[in-house]
Amino acid sequence: MLVGRAAGRFRLDAAYLDRRTRDAERELKSLRSQLSLTSVFLEIGAGDCELARRVAGEVERVYALDVSEDAMGRLAGPLNLVRVVHDGVRIPVPEEAVDVAFSRTLVISQLPGVVRALRAGGVYLTRSAGPAAGLRAVFLDAGFSSVRFYVGAIRVPYPLALVLDDPFRIAAVK
């Protein structure tokens, strides 16, 4: 929770910071199966870079993108963490450099940039409320080769995803 502004910077309360730490640990736990020591990871909407800092200890390189330099902070991070301020649409990282891309929410206008950034076989992990048919078409039109839907930790076959109302976790493969 935001509690005030001092000298042009926002100050956050302890409960918010604790929640961000727990969220980053939970997200890292779900990402670990996709990562290796040689992976290049891209976090879109990195915010305070809490997750990006944690992932940096487990991969070769991390690109942390956000629309606000203030949100990312100015704290020193690991040498393999590259912070990039972007316009919210374009993904300004080297072409075909990323193995795993992640965002907490899907922004459809970013999909062409994510595809460009991913290596062949790279995966983009995100979340969306659906509908599955529309989501699948958007991902395939953007250049992904396959789209997998998950509810919680359970992979849902596409025909079943078509009738579910649940929010989805999505894994799209280039």
C-alpha positions as CSV (number, residue, x, y, z in Angstrom):
1,M,0.0,0.0,0.0
2,L,1.2,3.5,-0.8
3,V,1.7,5.5,2.3
4,G,3.2,8.8,1.1
5,R,5.5,10.6,-1.2
6,A,8.9,11.9,0.0
7,A,11.4,13.8,-2.1
8,G,9.6,12.8,-5.3
9,R,9.6,9.0,-4.4
10,F,6.8,6.8,-3.2
11,R,7.2,5.1,0.2
12,L,5.6,1.6,0.6
13,D,4.4,0.0,3.8
14,A,5.9,-3.2,5.2
15,A,2.7,-5.3,4.4
16,Y,3.0,-4.4,0.7
17,L,6.7,-5.3,0.6
18,D,6.0,-8.6,2.4
19,R,3.3,-9.4,-0.1
20,R,5.6,-8.6,-3.1
21,T,8.3,-10.9,-1.6
22,R,5.8,-13.8,-1.2
23,D,4.4,-13.2,-4.7
24,A,7.9,-13.2,-6.3
25,E,8.7,-16.4,-4.5
26,R,5.5,-18.1,-5.7
27,E,6.1,-16.9,-9.3
28,L,9.7,-18.1,-9.2
29,K,8.6,-21.5,-8.0
30,S,6.2,-21.8,-10.9
31,L,8.8,-20.7,-13.4
32,R,11.7,-22.9,-12.2
33,S,10.7,-25.8,-14.5
34,Q,11.2,-23.6,-17.5
35,L,14.6,-22.2,-16.4
36,S,18.2,-23.4,-16.6
37,L,21.6,-21.8,-15.8
38,T,21.9,-20.9,-19.5
39,S,18.4,-19.4,-19.9
40,V,17.7,-15.8,-20.8
41,F,14.6,-14.5,-19.0
42,L,12.4,-11.6,-19.9
43,E,9.9,-10.1,-17.4
44,I,7.4,-7.6,-18.9
45,G,5.9,-5.3,-16.4
46,A,8.8,-5.9,-13.9
47,G,7.7,-3.2,-11.5
48,D,10.0,-3.1,-8.6
49,C,12.1,-6.0,-10.1
50,E,11.5,-8.3,-7.1
51,L,11.0,-11.3,-9.4
52,A,13.7,-10.3,-11.8
53,R,16.3,-10.1,-9.0
54,R,15.3,-13.5,-7.8
55,V,15.4,-15.1,-11.3
56,A,18.8,-13.5,-11.9
57,G,20.4,-15.9,-9.4
58,E,19.2,-18.9,-11.5
59,V,19.8,-17.9,-15.1
60,E,22.4,-16.4,-17.4
61,R,20.7,-13.1,-18.1
62,V,17.4,-11.2,-17.1
63,Y,15.8,-8.4,-19.0
64,A,13.3,-6.5,-16.8
65,L,11.0,-4.2,-18.7
66,D,8.7,-1.6,-17.2
67,V,7.1,1.7,-18.4
68,S,8.4,3.5,-15.3
69,E,12.0,3.9,-14.2
70,D,10.7,4.9,-10.8
71,A,8.8,1.7,-10.4
72,M,12.0,-0.3,-11.1
73,G,13.9,1.7,-8.6
74,R,17.5,2.5,-8.7
75,L,18.9,-0.1,-6.3
76,A,21.9,-2.0,-7.6
77,G,21.0,-5.4,-8.8
78,P,22.9,-8.5,-10.0
79,L,25.3,-7.9,-13.0
80,N,23.1,-10.1,-15.2
81,L,20.0,-8.0,-14.6
82,V,19.3,-5.5,-17.4
83,R,16.6,-3.0,-16.7
84,V,14.8,-1.5,-19.7
85,V,12.3,1.3,-19.7
86,H,9.9,0.8,-22.6
87,D,6.7,2.3,-24.1
88,G,4.4,-0.5,-23.0
89,V,4.1,-2.0,-26.5
90,R,7.4,-2.6,-28.1
91,I,9.8,-5.1,-26.5
92,P,13.3,-3.5,-26.9
93,V,15.5,-6.5,-26.3
94,P,17.7,-8.3,-28.9
95,E,15.9,-10.4,-31.5
96,E,15.7,-14.1,-30.7
97,A,17.7,-13.7,-27.5
98,V,15.1,-14.9,-24.9
99,D,14.3,-18.4,-23.8
100,V,11.5,-17.6,-21.3
101,A,9.3,-14.5,-21.3
102,F,6.8,-13.8,-18.5
103,S,4.2,-11.2,-17.7
104,R,1.6,-11.2,-15.0
105,T,-1.1,-10.0,-17.4
106,L,-1.5,-10.4,-21.2
107,V,-1.2,-7.2,-23.3
108,I,-2.1,-8.3,-26.8
109,S,-0.3,-5.4,-28.5
110,Q,3.0,-6.8,-27.0
111,L,2.7,-10.2,-28.6
112,P,4.6,-9.4,-31.9
113,G,7.5,-8.0,-29.8
114,V,7.5,-11.1,-27.5
115,V,7.6,-13.4,-30.6
116,R,10.5,-11.4,-32.0
117,A,12.4,-11.6,-28.7
118,L,12.0,-15.3,-28.2
119,R,14.3,-17.9,-29.6
120,A,12.8,-20.8,-31.6
121,G,11.2,-23.1,-29.0
122,G,11.1,-20.3,-26.4
123,V,8.0,-20.0,-24.2
124,Y,5.9,-17.0,-23.1
125,L,4.0,-17.4,-19.8
126,T,1.2,-15.1,-18.9
127,R,-2.4,-15.0,-17.6
128,S,-5.7,-14.0,-19.0
129,A,-9.4,-14.4,-18.4
130,G,-10.2,-15.7,-21.9
131,P,-12.2,-16.7,-23.9
132,A,-9.9,-19.5,-25.0
133,A,-10.9,-19.5,-28.7
134,G,-10.1,-15.8,-29.0
135,L,-6.8,-16.1,-27.1
136,R,-5.6,-19.1,-29.1
137,A,-6.3,-17.3,-32.4
138,V,-4.5,-14.1,-31.2
139,F,-1.4,-16.1,-30.1
140,L,-1.2,-18.1,-33.3
141,D,-1.7,-15.0,-35.5
142,A,1.1,-13.3,-33.6
143,G,3.5,-16.1,-34.7
144,F,3.4,-18.6,-31.8
145,S,3.4,-22.3,-32.9
146,S,1.3,-23.6,-30.0
147,V,-0.7,-22.4,-27.0
148,R,-1.4,-24.4,-23.8
149,F,-4.0,-23.5,-21.2
150,Y,-3.8,-24.1,-17.5
151,V,-6.2,-23.6,-14.6
152,G,-4.2,-23.5,-11.5
153,A,-1.4,-26.0,-12.1
154,I,-3.5,-28.3,-14.2
155,R,-3.1,-28.3,-18.0
156,V,-6.5,-28.1,-19.7
157,P,-7.1,-29.6,-23.1
158,Y,-8.2,-26.9,-25.6
159,P,-11.8,-28.3,-26.1
160,L,-12.3,-28.1,-22.3
161,A,-10.7,-24.6,-22.2
162,L,-13.4,-23.5,-24.7
163,V,-16.2,-24.1,-22.1
164,L,-14.4,-23.0,-19.0
165,D,-15.0,-19.5,-17.5
166,D,-11.9,-19.6,-15.2
167,P,-8.9,-17.3,-15.7
168,F,-6.1,-19.1,-17.6
169,R,-2.4,-19.4,-17.2
170,I,-1.1,-19.6,-20.7
171,A,2.1,-21.1,-22.1
172,A,2.7,-20.1,-25.7
173,V,5.6,-21.6,-27.6
174,K,7.4,-19.9,-30.5
